[in-house]
Amino acid sequence: MKIQKSAFLMIALAATAHADNIAMEDQSQILTRAGDPASNRYFQPPQESELPDNAYGQLVQQGRAIFVDTKKHAPDYVGNGLACANCHLEQGRKANSAPLWAAYNMYPAYRKKNDKVNSYAERVQGCFQFSMNGKAPEADGPVIAALSAYSYWLATGAPTGQELPGRAYPEVPQPEGGYDLAKGEQVYAAQCSVCHGSNGEGQKSGDDYVFPPLWGADSFNWGAGMHRINTAAAFIKENMPLGKGGTLSDEDAWNVAAFMNSHERPQDPRLIDGSVEKTRDKYHAKDGVNLYGQTVNGKMLGKGL
């Protein structure tokens, strides 16, 4: 089965949260240029040995613990089997994997997703709502305080408001012929299933996930950025298979990203009037390349689990 989609990425946006007809760039968009790996010029965050032994250092450690094992340390706010570190690799340190050191100093920033200028706390709240299919921690509560402290510490010495090399998942151009779900299934079986399971269910040790589920009820919901095929392809190309990032071709990255995102997952929490069609029109039709509200193998995706 071969499906070709057009990318609807928007470079500029009209409207702020409370003002019309003002062009605003989506400053939070993480699909941007990559750094030059050969130059080794990525920002270097501090090492854990450099943490001060005081209240601030303890808060940073709490933030790191939440980041790495989110469900254990923030269980009231997580609704699936994912942790922050599943998408922001090496404890939020890895360049080209949306590292925290490249994100923290870029906020406040306008976001197309909720059409307003977001604080860093609001950006993190969105991760809990969508990527972890949960609910937003209080902006002034202990979870956000700890995660913000961890992010702030990783960004020690980084310039404010300057986009650093390695901030993004480097963009991968869509193949000229479109993506191919059948080929994506083959790539998944050969390169991904050993860790993530033959049905995308992930792998557990006891009650804890060792490798995260990629679709199904315990994965990210339809509102998460990773549901976009272009975003998933960029992450996969740079970072997967784990420890062997950059070994897949652009075509393979797109095909396997499309295959992953051709499966059902939890509903977009922004669902409008119980209608997938209305929700697609408002939130998904111009949000990159995605299959929400589309029919694949005779079934409409987006009804949720």
C-alpha positions, 0 to 999 in steps of 0.5 A: 500500500503506497500513500503520498501526502503533501507536507503542510508545514507553515513558515509563518502564522497569522494571529497571536492568542489575542490579536489578529492579522499579526504574522507570527513565526512558530518559535517553538517548532523543533524541526529545524537545521542540525549542527555539524557533527564533524565540527563537535561544536554542540553546546556542552551541558554541565556534568552531574559532578558539578551540581552544588550540594544544596537545595538547588542541587537537590531540586535539579536531581529531583527534576532529573529523576522525573525526567528519566522515570516520569511515571514513577516520580510524577504518577498523577500526571502520566497516562501511558508508559512513556517518560520524558527521556524517551524522546529527549535522549541521554537524559535530555542531553543529546544533540539533535534529540530536542535537548533541554539545554537548547530549549530552556533559553528559547522561552517564552515563545509563540506556539502555533499549537495553542496559538499563544506565547508559552512559558517554559512551564506551559510547554512542559505541561503540553508534553504531559497532556499529549506525549504522556497522555496525562494531565498537566502538572500545576505550573507553580507546583513541584513537578514543573519546578523540578523539571524547570530547574533541571532544564535551567541547570543543563542550559548553564552558560547557554545564550538566551534567545539564540537557537543552538545547533543540535536543538532539533530533530534535523529535518528529513525531506519526504521521498519524492514517491511518497511514503510506503506503509508496506516497506515501512512494515519491513523496516520495522520488523528488521530494525525496530521490533527487537526492542519495541515488540512486533506489535509496537507494544514495547518491552517491560521489566516487571511493571516498568517499560524498558523500551516504550510502546510506539502505538496502542493504549500505552503510547502517546496520543493523537495530539502529540507532535510525534504523531506527525510522520515528518517529525517521527521520521526526523527523530528516527533518522537521527536517533534510531535504532538506538545507538545506531542513529543515522544508519537508516536512509531517508526513505526508510525513516519516512516509511517506518515513521508512517507505518508506526503512525498508521496504527491507532492510539489514544484520542487527541484530548482536544477532540471537538464534539466527539468528531474526528472530522472536526478535530482534524479540520481544526488541529490536524489538517495543516499540522505537518504530514499525519494520518489522523482522520484518514482511512488506512486499511479500511479503518479511519484513524483517530477514534482513539483507544 
